[in-house]
Amino acid sequence: MERQRLKESFEKLRAEVDRLDPGDEAGKARLDALLSDLERKLADPGDVEHHRTLTAHVKEAIDTLGVEYPGTTAILNHIMVTLSNMGI
């Protein structure tokens, strides 16, 4: 169930990334990389140390994008909660 919620959140985040300001290529690239990392690492649930790094990257993205992109930040917060519920 949690993995399905994450998948849905990833889809929403991907849509948000597509709507970001076209001039913010760095922000788009960073979120694309984060999404790819999330998807790849969740496919391999055994790497606990990398999960910590992944969680830190999501938190950093929330801090960086918070004011400029509130919709993106809300989705990232939802992802953080879901990851936490999964023990990641």
PyMOL commands that place a pseudoatom at each C-alpha (Angstrom):
pseudoatom trace, name=CA, resn=MET, resi=1, chain=A, elem=C, hetatm=0, pos=[0.000, 0.000, 0.000]
pseudoatom trace, name=CA, resn=GLU, resi=2, chain=A, elem=C, hetatm=0, pos=[2.757, 2.459, 0.958]
pseudoatom trace, name=CA, resn=ARG, resi=3, chain=A, elem=C, hetatm=0, pos=[4.686, 1.711, -2.218]
pseudoatom trace, name=CA, resn=GLN, resi=4, chain=A, elem=C, hetatm=0, pos=[1.593, 2.506, -4.273]
pseudoatom trace, name=CA, resn=ARG, resi=5, chain=A, elem=C, hetatm=0, pos=[1.246, 5.838, -2.457]
pseudoatom trace, name=CA, resn=LEU, resi=6, chain=A, elem=C, hetatm=0, pos=[4.878, 6.591, -3.193]
pseudoatom trace, name=CA, resn=LYS, resi=7, chain=A, elem=C, hetatm=0, pos=[4.398, 5.729, -6.841]
pseudoatom trace, name=CA, resn=GLU, resi=8, chain=A, elem=C, hetatm=0, pos=[1.431, 8.121, -7.010]
pseudoatom trace, name=CA, resn=SER, resi=9, chain=A, elem=C, hetatm=0, pos=[3.452, 10.820, -5.241]
pseudoatom trace, name=CA, resn=PHE, resi=10, chain=A, elem=C, hetatm=0, pos=[6.304, 10.316, -7.704]
pseudoatom trace, name=CA, resn=GLU, resi=11, chain=A, elem=C, hetatm=0, pos=[3.877, 10.800, -10.588]
pseudoatom trace, name=CA, resn=LYS, resi=12, chain=A, elem=C, hetatm=0, pos=[2.553, 14.009, -9.006]
pseudoatom trace, name=CA, resn=LEU, resi=13, chain=A, elem=C, hetatm=0, pos=[6.081, 15.242, -8.379]
pseudoatom trace, name=CA, resn=ARG, resi=14, chain=A, elem=C, hetatm=0, pos=[7.074, 14.500, -11.973]
pseudoatom trace, name=CA, resn=ALA, resi=15, chain=A, elem=C, hetatm=0, pos=[4.079, 16.573, -13.155]
pseudoatom trace, name=CA, resn=GLU, resi=16, chain=A, elem=C, hetatm=0, pos=[5.120, 19.410, -10.804]
pseudoatom trace, name=CA, resn=VAL, resi=17, chain=A, elem=C, hetatm=0, pos=[8.675, 19.297, -12.159]
pseudoatom trace, name=CA, resn=ASP, resi=18, chain=A, elem=C, hetatm=0, pos=[7.287, 19.614, -15.678]
pseudoatom trace, name=CA, resn=ARG, resi=19, chain=A, elem=C, hetatm=0, pos=[5.443, 22.781, -14.594]
pseudoatom trace, name=CA, resn=LEU, resi=20, chain=A, elem=C, hetatm=0, pos=[8.439, 24.459, -12.961]
pseudoatom trace, name=CA, resn=ASP, resi=21, chain=A, elem=C, hetatm=0, pos=[9.669, 27.757, -14.331]
pseudoatom trace, name=CA, resn=PRO, resi=22, chain=A, elem=C, hetatm=0, pos=[11.470, 27.006, -17.614]
pseudoatom trace, name=CA, resn=GLY, resi=23, chain=A, elem=C, hetatm=0, pos=[14.300, 29.280, -16.458]
pseudoatom trace, name=CA, resn=ASP, resi=24, chain=A, elem=C, hetatm=0, pos=[14.968, 27.058, -13.449]
pseudoatom trace, name=CA, resn=GLU, resi=25, chain=A, elem=C, hetatm=0, pos=[16.870, 24.321, -15.250]
pseudoatom trace, name=CA, resn=ALA, resi=26, chain=A, elem=C, hetatm=0, pos=[19.019, 23.656, -12.182]
pseudoatom trace, name=CA, resn=GLY, resi=27, chain=A, elem=C, hetatm=0, pos=[15.941, 23.087, -10.023]
pseudoatom trace, name=CA, resn=LYS, resi=28, chain=A, elem=C, hetatm=0, pos=[14.404, 20.798, -12.623]
pseudoatom trace, name=CA, resn=ALA, resi=29, chain=A, elem=C, hetatm=0, pos=[17.602, 18.811, -13.017]
pseudoatom trace, name=CA, resn=ARG, resi=30, chain=A, elem=C, hetatm=0, pos=[17.964, 18.456, -9.257]
pseudoatom trace, name=CA, resn=LEU, resi=31, chain=A, elem=C, hetatm=0, pos=[14.389, 17.209, -8.812]
pseudoatom trace, name=CA, resn=ASP, resi=32, chain=A, elem=C, hetatm=0, pos=[14.684, 14.859, -11.796]
pseudoatom trace, name=CA, resn=ALA, resi=33, chain=A, elem=C, hetatm=0, pos=[17.827, 13.373, -10.256]
pseudoatom trace, name=CA, resn=LEU, resi=34, chain=A, elem=C, hetatm=0, pos=[16.130, 13.076, -6.865]
pseudoatom trace, name=CA, resn=LEU, resi=35, chain=A, elem=C, hetatm=0, pos=[13.110, 11.339, -8.404]
pseudoatom trace, name=CA, resn=SER, resi=36, chain=A, elem=C, hetatm=0, pos=[15.295, 8.914, -10.328]
pseudoatom trace, name=CA, resn=ASP, resi=37, chain=A, elem=C, hetatm=0, pos=[17.264, 8.177, -7.163]
pseudoatom trace, name=CA, resn=LEU, resi=38, chain=A, elem=C, hetatm=0, pos=[14.074, 7.620, -5.150]
pseudoatom trace, name=CA, resn=GLU, resi=39, chain=A, elem=C, hetatm=0, pos=[12.665, 5.234, -7.734]
pseudoatom trace, name=CA, resn=ARG, resi=40, chain=A, elem=C, hetatm=0, pos=[15.909, 3.306, -8.094]
pseudoatom trace, name=CA, resn=LYS, resi=41, chain=A, elem=C, hetatm=0, pos=[16.582, 2.967, -4.380]
pseudoatom trace, name=CA, resn=LEU, resi=42, chain=A, elem=C, hetatm=0, pos=[13.068, 1.911, -3.502]
pseudoatom trace, name=CA, resn=ALA, resi=43, chain=A, elem=C, hetatm=0, pos=[13.474, -0.918, -5.963]
pseudoatom trace, name=CA, resn=ASP, resi=44, chain=A, elem=C, hetatm=0, pos=[16.385, -2.093, -3.746]
pseudoatom trace, name=CA, resn=PRO, resi=45, chain=A, elem=C, hetatm=0, pos=[15.073, -1.828, -0.166]
pseudoatom trace, name=CA, resn=GLY, resi=46, chain=A, elem=C, hetatm=0, pos=[18.135, -3.443, 1.416]
pseudoatom trace, name=CA, resn=ASP, resi=47, chain=A, elem=C, hetatm=0, pos=[20.504, -0.455, 1.258]
pseudoatom trace, name=CA, resn=VAL, resi=48, chain=A, elem=C, hetatm=0, pos=[19.792, 1.184, 4.641]
pseudoatom trace, name=CA, resn=GLU, resi=49, chain=A, elem=C, hetatm=0, pos=[22.719, 3.630, 4.534]
pseudoatom trace, name=CA, resn=HIS, resi=50, chain=A, elem=C, hetatm=0, pos=[21.651, 4.929, 1.156]
pseudoatom trace, name=CA, resn=HIS, resi=51, chain=A, elem=C, hetatm=0, pos=[18.100, 5.377, 2.460]
pseudoatom trace, name=CA, resn=ARG, resi=52, chain=A, elem=C, hetatm=0, pos=[19.474, 7.788, 5.069]
pseudoatom trace, name=CA, resn=THR, resi=53, chain=A, elem=C, hetatm=0, pos=[21.241, 9.755, 2.348]
pseudoatom trace, name=CA, resn=LEU, resi=54, chain=A, elem=C, hetatm=0, pos=[18.103, 9.697, 0.243]
pseudoatom trace, name=CA, resn=THR, resi=55, chain=A, elem=C, hetatm=0, pos=[16.005, 11.040, 3.108]
pseudoatom trace, name=CA, resn=ALA, resi=56, chain=A, elem=C, hetatm=0, pos=[18.547, 13.814, 3.640]
pseudoatom trace, name=CA, resn=HIS, resi=57, chain=A, elem=C, hetatm=0, pos=[18.319, 14.743, -0.058]
pseudoatom trace, name=CA, resn=VAL, resi=58, chain=A, elem=C, hetatm=0, pos=[14.529, 14.954, 0.114]
pseudoatom trace, name=CA, resn=LYS, resi=59, chain=A, elem=C, hetatm=0, pos=[14.762, 17.190, 3.205]
pseudoatom trace, name=CA, resn=GLU, resi=60, chain=A, elem=C, hetatm=0, pos=[17.314, 19.386, 1.453]
pseudoatom trace, name=CA, resn=ALA, resi=61, chain=A, elem=C, hetatm=0, pos=[15.037, 19.723, -1.577]
pseudoatom trace, name=CA, resn=ILE, resi=62, chain=A, elem=C, hetatm=0, pos=[12.164, 20.733, 0.707]
pseudoatom trace, name=CA, resn=ASP, resi=63, chain=A, elem=C, hetatm=0, pos=[14.317, 23.389, 2.356]
pseudoatom trace, name=CA, resn=THR, resi=64, chain=A, elem=C, hetatm=0, pos=[15.576, 24.710, -0.973]
pseudoatom trace, name=CA, resn=LEU, resi=65, chain=A, elem=C, hetatm=0, pos=[12.235, 24.797, -2.802]
pseudoatom trace, name=CA, resn=GLY, resi=66, chain=A, elem=C, hetatm=0, pos=[9.907, 25.608, 0.081]
pseudoatom trace, name=CA, resn=VAL, resi=67, chain=A, elem=C, hetatm=0, pos=[9.021, 29.201, -0.679]
pseudoatom trace, name=CA, resn=GLU, resi=68, chain=A, elem=C, hetatm=0, pos=[9.341, 29.220, -4.445]
pseudoatom trace, name=CA, resn=TYR, resi=69, chain=A, elem=C, hetatm=0, pos=[7.469, 25.993, -5.184]
pseudoatom trace, name=CA, resn=PRO, resi=70, chain=A, elem=C, hetatm=0, pos=[4.913, 25.235, -2.451]
pseudoatom trace, name=CA, resn=GLY, resi=71, chain=A, elem=C, hetatm=0, pos=[3.131, 22.546, -4.507]
pseudoatom trace, name=CA, resn=THR, resi=72, chain=A, elem=C, hetatm=0, pos=[6.375, 20.678, -5.073]
pseudoatom trace, name=CA, resn=THR, resi=73, chain=A, elem=C, hetatm=0, pos=[7.267, 21.054, -1.411]
pseudoatom trace, name=CA, resn=ALA, resi=74, chain=A, elem=C, hetatm=0, pos=[3.908, 19.610, -0.338]
pseudoatom trace, name=CA, resn=ILE, resi=75, chain=A, elem=C, hetatm=0, pos=[4.466, 16.532, -2.496]
pseudoatom trace, name=CA, resn=LEU, resi=76, chain=A, elem=C, hetatm=0, pos=[8.005, 16.122, -1.154]
pseudoatom trace, name=CA, resn=ASN, resi=77, chain=A, elem=C, hetatm=0, pos=[6.647, 16.356, 2.397]
pseudoatom trace, name=CA, resn=HIS, resi=78, chain=A, elem=C, hetatm=0, pos=[4.131, 13.628, 1.590]
pseudoatom trace, name=CA, resn=ILE, resi=79, chain=A, elem=C, hetatm=0, pos=[6.952, 11.474, 0.231]
pseudoatom trace, name=CA, resn=MET, resi=80, chain=A, elem=C, hetatm=0, pos=[8.934, 12.032, 3.442]
pseudoatom trace, name=CA, resn=VAL, resi=81, chain=A, elem=C, hetatm=0, pos=[5.984, 10.940, 5.574]
pseudoatom trace, name=CA, resn=THR, resi=82, chain=A, elem=C, hetatm=0, pos=[5.424, 7.857, 3.446]
pseudoatom trace, name=CA, resn=LEU, resi=83, chain=A, elem=C, hetatm=0, pos=[9.110, 6.928, 3.597]
pseudoatom trace, name=CA, resn=SER, resi=84, chain=A, elem=C, hetatm=0, pos=[8.997, 7.353, 7.359]
pseudoatom trace, name=CA, resn=ASN, resi=85, chain=A, elem=C, hetatm=0, pos=[5.927, 5.129, 7.606]
pseudoatom trace, name=CA, resn=MET, resi=86, chain=A, elem=C, hetatm=0, pos=[7.864, 2.502, 5.658]
pseudoatom trace, name=CA, resn=GLY, resi=87, chain=A, elem=C, hetatm=0, pos=[10.734, 2.716, 8.123]
pseudoatom trace, name=CA, resn=ILE, resi=88, chain=A, elem=C, hetatm=0, pos=[13.054, 4.468, 5.682]
for i in range(1, 88): cmd.bond("trace and resi %d" % i, "trace and resi %d" % (i + 1))
show_as sticks, trace
zoom trace
